[in-house]
């Protein structure tokens, strides 16, 4: 159930979904940076990180 909520958050706001799993680590900051460059790069990265 936790991964469903993480993925749902990642679809709506990508850095939040990554934060729920990894905290303030490298994955979060990279997701935040990619989301600033555009929503879709951040979304794709967040889904990829959460499902790998």
Backbone as XML, in Angstrom:
<?xml version="1.0"?>
<chain id="A" units="angstrom">
  <residue number="1" name="UNK">
    <atom name="N" x="0.824" y="-1.196" z="0.000"/>
    <atom name="CA" x="0.000" y="0.000" z="0.000"/>
    <atom name="C" x="0.868" y="1.259" z="0.000"/>
  </residue>
  <residue number="2" name="UNK">
    <atom name="N" x="2.008" y="1.192" z="0.672"/>
    <atom name="CA" x="2.894" y="2.345" z="0.720"/>
    <atom name="C" x="3.427" y="2.728" z="-0.643"/>
  </residue>
  <residue number="3" name="UNK">
    <atom name="N" x="3.752" y="1.752" z="-1.473"/>
    <atom name="CA" x="4.288" y="2.079" z="-2.797"/>
    <atom name="C" x="3.214" y="2.703" z="-3.680"/>
  </residue>
  <residue number="4" name="UNK">
    <atom name="N" x="1.947" y="2.318" z="-3.487"/>
    <atom name="CA" x="0.865" y="2.932" z="-4.258"/>
    <atom name="C" x="0.764" y="4.420" z="-3.938"/>
  </residue>
  <residue number="5" name="UNK">
    <atom name="N" x="0.853" y="4.770" z="-2.676"/>
    <atom name="CA" x="0.776" y="6.178" z="-2.270"/>
    <atom name="C" x="1.991" y="6.951" z="-2.783"/>
  </residue>
  <residue number="6" name="UNK">
    <atom name="N" x="3.167" y="6.329" z="-2.734"/>
    <atom name="CA" x="4.374" y="6.982" z="-3.246"/>
    <atom name="C" x="4.247" y="7.258" z="-4.736"/>
  </residue>
  <residue number="7" name="UNK">
    <atom name="N" x="3.751" y="6.292" z="-5.493"/>
    <atom name="CA" x="3.611" y="6.470" z="-6.942"/>
    <atom name="C" x="2.527" y="7.494" z="-7.244"/>
  </residue>
  <residue number="8" name="UNK">
    <atom name="N" x="1.442" y="7.480" z="-6.492"/>
    <atom name="CA" x="0.387" y="8.476" z="-6.681"/>
    <atom name="C" x="0.928" y="9.881" z="-6.419"/>
  </residue>
  <residue number="9" name="UNK">
    <atom name="N" x="1.681" y="10.050" z="-5.362"/>
    <atom name="CA" x="2.303" y="11.344" z="-5.074"/>
    <atom name="C" x="3.305" y="11.724" z="-6.163"/>
  </residue>
  <residue number="10" name="UNK">
    <atom name="N" x="4.024" y="10.741" z="-6.678"/>
    <atom name="CA" x="5.009" y="11.003" z="-7.734"/>
    <atom name="C" x="4.336" y="11.468" z="-9.012"/>
  </residue>
  <residue number="11" name="UNK">
    <atom name="N" x="3.144" y="10.977" z="-9.284"/>
    <atom name="CA" x="2.416" y="11.416" z="-10.478"/>
    <atom name="C" x="1.928" y="12.847" z="-10.296"/>
  </residue>
  <residue number="12" name="UNK">
    <atom name="N" x="1.477" y="13.187" z="-9.107"/>
    <atom name="CA" x="0.955" y="14.529" z="-8.858"/>
    <atom name="C" x="2.075" y="15.552" z="-8.657"/>
  </residue>
  <residue number="13" name="UNK">
    <atom name="N" x="3.026" y="15.238" z="-7.768"/>
    <atom name="CA" x="4.171" y="16.110" z="-7.481"/>
    <atom name="C" x="5.388" y="15.197" z="-7.329"/>
  </residue>
  <residue number="14" name="UNK">
    <atom name="N" x="6.160" y="15.021" z="-8.384"/>
    <atom name="CA" x="7.249" y="14.025" z="-8.387"/>
    <atom name="C" x="8.205" y="14.063" z="-7.198"/>
  </residue>
  <residue number="15" name="UNK">
    <atom name="N" x="8.705" y="15.217" z="-6.764"/>
    <atom name="CA" x="9.652" y="15.180" z="-5.638"/>
    <atom name="C" x="9.041" y="14.658" z="-4.335"/>
  </residue>
  <residue number="16" name="UNK">
    <atom name="N" x="7.744" y="14.846" z="-4.150"/>
    <atom name="CA" x="7.105" y="14.382" z="-2.920"/>
    <atom name="C" x="7.102" y="12.857" z="-2.857"/>
  </residue>
  <residue number="17" name="UNK">
    <atom name="N" x="6.789" y="12.200" z="-3.977"/>
    <atom name="CA" x="6.805" y="10.746" z="-4.008"/>
    <atom name="C" x="8.181" y="10.183" z="-3.722"/>
  </residue>
  <residue number="18" name="UNK">
    <atom name="N" x="9.200" y="10.817" z="-4.279"/>
    <atom name="CA" x="10.575" y="10.368" z="-4.038"/>
    <atom name="C" x="10.973" y="10.645" z="-2.592"/>
  </residue>
  <residue number="19" name="UNK">
    <atom name="N" x="10.554" y="11.783" z="-2.050"/>
    <atom name="CA" x="10.862" y="12.118" z="-0.660"/>
    <atom name="C" x="10.271" y="11.103" z="0.309"/>
  </residue>
  <residue number="20" name="UNK">
    <atom name="N" x="9.071" y="10.616" z="0.034"/>
    <atom name="CA" x="8.431" y="9.657" z="0.931"/>
    <atom name="C" x="9.248" y="8.376" z="1.070"/>
  </residue>
  <residue number="21" name="UNK">
    <atom name="N" x="9.950" y="7.988" z="0.010"/>
    <atom name="CA" x="10.746" y="6.766" z="0.084"/>
    <atom name="C" x="12.184" y="7.023" z="0.527"/>
  </residue>
  <residue number="22" name="UNK">
    <atom name="N" x="12.822" y="8.073" z="0.002"/>
    <atom name="CA" x="14.261" y="8.253" z="0.204"/>
    <atom name="C" x="14.631" y="9.392" z="1.142"/>
  </residue>
  <residue number="23" name="UNK">
    <atom name="N" x="13.698" y="10.221" z="1.531"/>
    <atom name="CA" x="14.031" y="11.372" z="2.371"/>
    <atom name="C" x="14.762" y="12.434" z="1.559"/>
  </residue>
  <residue number="24" name="UNK">
    <atom name="N" x="15.644" y="13.175" z="2.214"/>
    <atom name="CA" x="16.357" y="14.272" z="1.544"/>
    <atom name="C" x="17.669" y="13.811" z="0.927"/>
  </residue>
  <residue number="25" name="UNK">
    <atom name="N" x="17.685" y="12.646" z="0.336"/>
    <atom name="CA" x="18.891" y="12.112" z="-0.287"/>
    <atom name="C" x="19.089" y="12.618" z="-1.696"/>
  </residue>
  <residue number="26" name="UNK">
    <atom name="N" x="20.059" y="12.054" z="-2.356"/>
    <atom name="CA" x="20.401" y="12.434" z="-3.723"/>
    <atom name="C" x="19.224" y="12.258" z="-4.674"/>
  </residue>
  <residue number="27" name="UNK">
    <atom name="N" x="18.453" y="11.200" z="-4.503"/>
    <atom name="CA" x="17.318" y="10.947" z="-5.387"/>
    <atom name="C" x="16.299" y="12.077" z="-5.320"/>
  </residue>
  <residue number="28" name="UNK">
    <atom name="N" x="16.054" y="12.580" z="-4.106"/>
    <atom name="CA" x="15.095" y="13.685" z="-3.941"/>
    <atom name="C" x="15.568" y="14.929" z="-4.661"/>
  </residue>
  <residue number="29" name="UNK">
    <atom name="N" x="16.837" y="15.304" z="-4.441"/>
    <atom name="CA" x="17.346" y="16.537" z="-5.032"/>
    <atom name="C" x="17.402" y="16.450" z="-6.552"/>
  </residue>
  <residue number="30" name="UNK">
    <atom name="N" x="17.741" y="15.290" z="-7.072"/>
    <atom name="CA" x="17.750" y="15.107" z="-8.522"/>
    <atom name="C" x="16.338" y="15.196" z="-9.077"/>
  </residue>
  <residue number="31" name="UNK">
    <atom name="N" x="15.381" y="14.607" z="-8.392"/>
    <atom name="CA" x="13.986" y="14.698" z="-8.813"/>
    <atom name="C" x="13.496" y="16.142" z="-8.785"/>
  </residue>
  <residue number="32" name="UNK">
    <atom name="N" x="13.862" y="16.883" z="-7.751"/>
    <atom name="CA" x="13.470" y="18.286" z="-7.647"/>
    <atom name="C" x="14.074" y="19.108" z="-8.784"/>
  </residue>
  <residue number="33" name="UNK">
    <atom name="N" x="15.336" y="18.882" z="-9.070"/>
    <atom name="CA" x="16.007" y="19.598" z="-10.154"/>
    <atom name="C" x="15.362" y="19.286" z="-11.505"/>
  </residue>
  <residue number="34" name="UNK">
    <atom name="N" x="15.106" y="18.013" z="-11.759"/>
    <atom name="CA" x="14.472" y="17.641" z="-13.026"/>
    <atom name="C" x="13.057" y="18.193" z="-13.138"/>
  </residue>
  <residue number="35" name="UNK">
    <atom name="N" x="12.344" y="18.275" z="-12.029"/>
    <atom name="CA" x="10.992" y="18.838" z="-12.054"/>
    <atom name="C" x="11.041" y="20.333" z="-12.333"/>
  </residue>
  <residue number="36" name="UNK">
    <atom name="N" x="12.069" y="21.029" z="-11.856"/>
    <atom name="CA" x="12.215" y="22.445" z="-12.176"/>
    <atom name="C" x="12.478" y="22.645" z="-13.667"/>
  </residue>
  <residue number="37" name="UNK">
    <atom name="N" x="13.203" y="21.721" z="-14.291"/>
    <atom name="CA" x="13.459" y="21.823" z="-15.722"/>
    <atom name="C" x="12.222" y="21.524" z="-16.544"/>
  </residue>
  <residue number="38" name="UNK">
    <atom name="N" x="11.300" y="20.798" z="-15.988"/>
    <atom name="CA" x="10.058" y="20.455" z="-16.671"/>
    <atom name="C" x="9.364" y="19.353" z="-15.898"/>
  </residue>
  <residue number="39" name="UNK">
    <atom name="N" x="8.061" y="19.380" z="-15.902"/>
    <atom name="CA" x="7.314" y="18.405" z="-15.104"/>
    <atom name="C" x="7.580" y="16.981" z="-15.571"/>
  </residue>
  <residue number="40" name="UNK">
    <atom name="N" x="7.616" y="16.754" z="-16.879"/>
    <atom name="CA" x="7.745" y="15.380" z="-17.382"/>
    <atom name="C" x="9.097" y="14.731" z="-17.095"/>
  </residue>
  <residue number="41" name="UNK">
    <atom name="N" x="10.217" y="15.432" z="-17.202"/>
    <atom name="CA" x="11.472" y="14.784" z="-16.793"/>
    <atom name="C" x="11.463" y="14.373" z="-15.320"/>
  </residue>
  <residue number="42" name="UNK">
    <atom name="N" x="10.909" y="15.224" z="-14.461"/>
    <atom name="CA" x="10.802" y="14.884" z="-13.044"/>
    <atom name="C" x="9.873" y="13.713" z="-12.810"/>
  </residue>
  <residue number="43" name="UNK">
    <atom name="N" x="8.775" y="13.683" z="-13.547"/>
    <atom name="CA" x="7.807" y="12.590" z="-13.427"/>
    <atom name="C" x="8.420" y="11.267" z="-13.864"/>
  </residue>
  <residue number="44" name="UNK">
    <atom name="N" x="9.077" y="11.263" z="-14.991"/>
    <atom name="CA" x="9.686" y="10.033" z="-15.506"/>
    <atom name="C" x="10.754" y="9.528" z="-14.540"/>
  </residue>
  <residue number="45" name="UNK">
    <atom name="N" x="11.593" y="10.428" z="-14.032"/>
    <atom name="CA" x="12.635" y="10.019" z="-13.093"/>
    <atom name="C" x="12.026" y="9.476" z="-11.804"/>
  </residue>
  <residue number="46" name="UNK">
    <atom name="N" x="11.010" y="10.151" z="-11.286"/>
    <atom name="CA" x="10.385" y="9.712" z="-10.027"/>
    <atom name="C" x="9.774" y="8.334" z="-10.172"/>
  </residue>
  <residue number="47" name="UNK">
    <atom name="N" x="9.051" y="8.095" z="-11.253"/>
    <atom name="CA" x="8.436" y="6.776" z="-11.463"/>
    <atom name="C" x="9.526" y="5.709" z="-11.638"/>
  </residue>
  <residue number="48" name="UNK">
    <atom name="N" x="10.576" y="6.045" z="-12.375"/>
    <atom name="CA" x="11.669" y="5.086" z="-12.592"/>
    <atom name="C" x="12.346" y="4.726" z="-11.267"/>
  </residue>
  <residue number="49" name="UNK">
    <atom name="N" x="12.641" y="5.739" z="-10.433"/>
    <atom name="CA" x="13.321" y="5.482" z="-9.155"/>
    <atom name="C" x="12.430" y="4.660" z="-8.218"/>
  </residue>
  <residue number="50" name="UNK">
    <atom name="N" x="11.148" y="4.960" z="-8.195"/>
    <atom name="CA" x="10.252" y="4.264" z="-7.271"/>
    <atom name="C" x="9.948" y="2.843" z="-7.693"/>
  </residue>
  <residue number="51" name="UNK">
    <atom name="N" x="10.064" y="2.543" z="-8.978"/>
    <atom name="CA" x="9.735" y="1.183" z="-9.435"/>
    <atom name="C" x="10.951" y="0.292" z="-9.624"/>
  </residue>
  <residue number="52" name="UNK">
    <atom name="N" x="12.167" y="0.846" z="-9.552"/>
    <atom name="CA" x="13.355" y="0.006" z="-9.755"/>
    <atom name="C" x="13.672" y="-0.816" z="-8.539"/>
  </residue>
</chain>
